[in-house]
Amino acid sequence: MKRRNLDKFVNDLKHDGFTVKLDTLIAGASGVVHHVDLVAERIEEGRKKIIVGMKEQGKDPTEEIISVFAIAFDVGAEPYYITSGGFESR
C-alpha cells in the first residue's frame, strides 16, 4: 500500500475513534504472539479490534488472506486484507 494511502487509512481509523498500531505484535488466546501489519482498536459498547493484512499488488495472496483470518480468530478481531491493486493470475 502506498504511504499516502496508508496515512489516509490510518487517519480515517483514528477519526472513527480507533487507536492504531502499525507493524506490531499481538498475543492470541492460543498463546502465540503474531506479527501483524496493522491493529486498530476502540472501546465502544465493548471492545472492537481490527486486524489488517496489507500487500502491494502482486502474487496470489490466498495463503496470506487465510493467515490474516486465522490470526484475527485467535486474537478476537475482525479480519481485513487490503491491497494496492489487483493480483496476478496463477
Secondary structure as UniProt FT lines:
FT   HELIX           3..15
FT   TURN            16..17
FT   STRAND          19..27
FT   TURN            29..30
FT   STRAND          33..43
FT   STRAND          47..55
FT   HELIX           62..75
FT   STRAND          78..83
//
